Amino acid sequence: MILQLAEKLKLEMQNGLPGLSAQRLMSPSKRKYRYNGNLQVPFSKKGGVLILLYPDKSGNIRLPLIQRPDYDGAHGGQVSFPGGKHEKQDQDLVATALREAKEEIGVDPTQVHVLGLMTELYVWVSNVTVLPVLAYTTTNPAFVADESEVSEIIEVDLAWLLNKEIIKSKTLTVRGFAIDAPYYDIKQKMVWGATAMMLSELAELLKRVKFI
């Protein structure tokens, strides 16, 4: 099943991405005001995250998210994709995403097949423009969390993304601003912000290829 889905997604991405319209469906209210899809943000850093599809032991398709440890920073305690900022040794942002996934959750990059690049997203709170890299592996990875960067690995059934009942909303106070934040309620985790926006674009791709 993973190979059939991978081929469908690869072809669909070549026809064009859902893009900003899909991301905006899960956009916090403050971002809706600030973010207009212009990726040419002066002085922003670059980063890459890995959206990795894989089969579990039952043949269901999943993807991994990670919860960051609590720390005094922009993304402390939040749920995200494995990934991080581009470093000098990285050939490109695909290499960044693969390196970070290996460091953070032990994914073997030689087993990863890249399907394509999704829509870049500017994360204003950390001033990073993030490239989501969609990929798959045909085996169930033996994840190993880097305890300094990952407090928990959250394995998400792909079909959950198409369940409207897990989409909720909450008012948050971020840096003194009250924002209305739509989020995915996944295993009692609040998945919101940039990660939810990327998941929203993936969900639209899954709808296009009639995943379920």
C-alpha positions in Angstrom: 0.0 0.0 0.0 2.8 2.4 0.8 4.3 2.1 -2.7 0.9 2.8 -4.4 0.3 5.8 -2.2 3.8 7.1 -2.8 3.4 6.9 -6.6 0.1 8.7 -6.4 1.4 11.5 -4.2 4.5 11.9 -6.4 2.4 12.4 -9.5 -0.1 14.7 -7.8 2.7 16.9 -6.5 4.0 17.2 -10.0 0.6 18.6 -11.0 0.9 21.4 -8.4 0.7 21.8 -4.7 -2.3 22.8 -2.6 -0.1 25.5 -1.2 -1.0 28.5 0.9 -4.8 28.0 0.6 -4.4 24.6 2.3 -2.0 25.9 4.9 -4.3 28.8 5.9 -7.0 26.3 6.9 -5.0 25.6 10.1 -3.4 29.1 10.4 -3.6 30.9 13.8 -5.5 34.2 13.7 -2.3 36.3 14.3 -0.6 34.6 11.4 -3.6 35.2 9.1 -2.9 38.9 9.7 0.9 38.7 9.3 1.4 36.0 6.7 0.6 36.6 3.0 2.6 33.8 1.5 5.6 36.0 0.5 8.6 33.7 1.1 11.2 36.3 0.4 11.5 37.3 4.0 14.7 39.5 4.6 17.3 37.8 6.8 15.2 34.7 7.6 17.2 31.6 8.3 16.5 28.4 6.3 15.4 25.0 7.7 14.0 21.7 6.6 11.6 19.2 8.1 11.0 15.6 7.2 7.4 14.3 6.6 8.1 10.6 6.6 5.4 8.1 5.6 6.0 4.4 6.6 4.0 1.2 7.1 3.4 -0.1 10.6 3.4 -3.8 11.5 -0.3 -4.0 10.4 0.3 -2.3 7.1 -1.3 1.0 8.1 0.6 4.1 7.0 1.9 6.4 9.6 4.1 9.4 10.0 6.2 10.5 13.0 5.9 13.7 15.0 8.1 14.7 17.9 7.4 16.6 21.1 10.2 19.0 22.0 11.4 19.1 25.6 10.2 22.0 27.7 12.7 24.8 27.4 12.8 28.6 27.4 12.6 29.1 23.6 10.2 29.7 20.8 9.2 26.0 20.3 9.7 24.5 23.8 7.3 21.7 24.5 5.6 21.9 21.1 4.9 19.1 18.7 6.6 19.3 15.4 8.2 17.3 12.5 11.8 16.1 12.9 13.9 18.8 11.4 15.9 22.0 12.0 18.0 24.8 10.6 20.3 24.4 7.6 24.0 23.9 8.5 27.1 24.5 6.4 27.7 20.8 5.8 24.2 20.3 4.3 24.2 20.1 0.5 20.6 21.5 0.5 17.5 21.6 2.6 16.6 18.0 1.7 20.0 17.0 3.3 19.1 19.2 6.3 15.8 17.3 6.8 17.4 13.9 6.5 20.3 14.8 8.8 18.0 16.2 11.5 15.7 13.1 11.3 18.7 10.9 11.8 19.9 12.9 14.7 16.6 13.4 16.4 14.8 10.0 15.9 17.3 7.7 14.3 15.9 7.5 10.8 18.4 5.9 8.4 18.6 8.3 5.4 19.7 5.5 3.1 16.2 3.9 3.5 14.3 7.1 2.8 12.9 7.9 -0.7 12.0 11.5 -1.3 8.7 12.1 -3.1 8.9 15.9 -3.4 9.1 19.3 -1.8 6.0 20.8 -0.3 5.2 24.5 0.2 7.7 26.5 2.2 6.4 28.2 5.3 7.8 31.2 7.1 7.8 30.7 10.9 7.9 34.3 12.2 8.4 33.5 15.9 11.8 32.0 15.1 12.5 33.8 11.8 13.0 30.6 9.9 11.6 29.7 6.4 11.0 26.0 6.5 10.9 23.5 3.6 8.8 20.4 4.3 10.3 17.3 2.5 7.7 14.6 1.8 9.3 11.1 1.8 8.6 7.5 2.5 10.2 4.3 3.6 9.0 0.8 2.9 9.9 -0.5 6.4 8.8 0.3 9.9 11.7 2.4 11.2 13.2 1.6 14.6 13.0 5.0 16.0 15.5 6.2 18.7 14.8 9.5 20.3 17.7 11.9 21.1 16.7 12.8 24.6 18.2 16.3 24.4 16.0 17.2 21.5 13.0 14.9 21.7 10.8 14.1 24.8 8.4 11.8 22.9 8.0 10.3 19.4 4.3 10.4 18.3 3.4 7.9 15.6 0.3 9.3 13.7 -2.0 7.1 11.6 -2.2 9.0 8.3 -6.0 8.4 8.1 -6.5 10.6 11.2 -5.6 13.7 9.2 -8.8 13.3 7.2 -11.0 12.9 10.4 -12.6 16.3 10.9 -13.4 15.5 14.5 -9.7 15.9 15.5 -9.7 19.5 14.3 -10.4 21.9 17.2 -9.6 25.4 18.2 -8.3 27.1 21.3 -7.4 30.7 22.3 -3.7 31.0 23.3 -1.6 33.8 24.6 1.7 34.0 22.7 4.2 36.7 23.5 1.4 38.8 25.0 -1.0 38.4 22.0 -4.2 36.4 22.2 -4.6 34.3 19.1 -7.3 31.8 18.0 -5.4 28.6 17.1 -6.9 25.8 15.2 -5.2 22.5 16.0 -5.1 18.8 15.5 -6.0 16.8 18.6 -3.7 13.8 18.1 -3.3 11.4 21.0 -4.3 14.2 23.4 -1.5 16.4 21.9 -2.2 19.9 20.6 -0.6 20.1 17.2 -0.8 23.6 16.0 1.0 26.5 14.3 3.4 25.7 11.4 3.2 22.0 11.9 -0.6 22.0 11.7 -0.4 24.1 8.5 2.0 21.6 6.9 -0.3 18.7 7.9 -3.2 20.6 6.4 -1.4 20.7 3.0 -0.6 17.0 3.3 -4.3 16.3 4.1 -5.3 18.1 1.0 -2.9 16.0 -1.1 -4.4 12.9 0.5 -7.9 14.0 -0.5 -6.8 14.6 -4.0 -5.4 11.1 -4.4 -8.5 9.6 -2.6 -6.4 8.0 0.2 -9.5 6.9 2.0 
